[in-house]
Amino acid sequence: MNTMFYVVCIVAIVFAADTFQKHLKLKREKEEHNPEIEESLAKIAVLEERIRVLERIVTENKPDLSREIENLK
């Protein structure tokens, strides 16, 4: 076997090891959940629901509008 074969093998091993390390790093980052992001997403969901209710109240013409507004508080 010539020297070129060994060079190609070493380069291939280095690239494979680098790719594997990147894969493990991405996998580790996906597993780590950020509690601030989860809390923000929960707040956004609550606010979206409130906006839906307000849109429904504004678009519907109902006599019990004041009761619905009180339910939001």
C-alpha positions as CSV (number, residue, x, y, z in Angstrom):
1,M,0.0,0.0,0.0
2,N,1.3,3.4,-0.8
3,T,1.4,6.6,1.2
4,M,-1.5,8.2,-0.6
5,F,-3.8,5.4,0.7
6,Y,-2.8,6.2,4.3
7,V,-3.3,9.9,3.8
8,V,-6.8,9.3,2.3
9,C,-7.7,7.0,5.3
10,I,-6.5,9.6,7.8
11,V,-8.5,12.4,6.2
12,A,-11.6,10.2,6.0
13,I,-11.3,9.3,9.7
14,V,-10.8,13.0,10.7
15,F,-13.9,14.0,8.7
16,A,-16.0,11.2,10.1
17,A,-14.9,12.1,13.7
18,D,-15.8,15.7,13.1
19,T,-19.2,14.9,11.7
20,F,-19.9,12.6,14.6
21,Q,-18.9,15.3,17.1
22,K,-21.2,17.8,15.4
23,H,-24.0,15.2,15.5
24,L,-23.6,14.6,19.2
25,K,-23.5,18.4,19.9
26,L,-26.7,19.0,18.0
27,K,-28.4,16.1,19.7
28,R,-27.3,17.4,23.1
29,E,-28.6,20.9,22.3
30,K,-32.0,19.6,21.3
31,E,-32.4,17.7,24.5
32,E,-31.7,20.8,26.7
33,H,-34.9,22.6,27.1
34,N,-34.8,26.3,27.9
35,P,-37.3,27.0,30.7
36,E,-37.5,30.7,29.7
37,I,-38.6,29.8,26.1
38,E,-41.2,27.3,27.4
39,E,-42.6,30.0,29.8
40,S,-42.7,32.5,27.0
41,L,-44.5,30.1,24.8
42,A,-47.1,29.4,27.5
43,K,-47.7,33.2,28.0
44,I,-48.1,33.6,24.2
45,A,-50.7,30.8,24.1
46,V,-52.7,32.5,26.9
47,L,-52.5,35.9,25.1
48,E,-53.6,34.4,21.8
49,E,-56.6,32.9,23.5
50,R,-57.5,36.2,25.0
51,I,-57.2,37.9,21.6
52,R,-59.5,35.3,20.1
53,V,-62.1,36.0,22.8
54,L,-61.8,39.7,22.3
55,E,-62.2,39.3,18.5
56,R,-65.3,37.2,19.0
57,I,-66.8,39.8,21.4
58,V,-66.1,42.6,19.0
59,T,-67.4,40.9,15.9
60,E,-70.6,39.5,17.5
61,N,-73.4,41.7,18.3
62,K,-74.8,40.3,21.6
63,P,-76.7,42.0,24.4
64,D,-74.6,40.4,27.1
65,L,-71.4,42.1,26.1
66,S,-70.7,43.5,29.6
67,R,-70.9,40.0,31.1
68,E,-68.4,38.6,28.6
69,I,-66.0,41.5,29.4
70,E,-66.3,40.8,33.1
71,N,-65.5,37.1,32.5
72,L,-62.2,38.1,30.9
73,K,-61.0,39.8,34.1
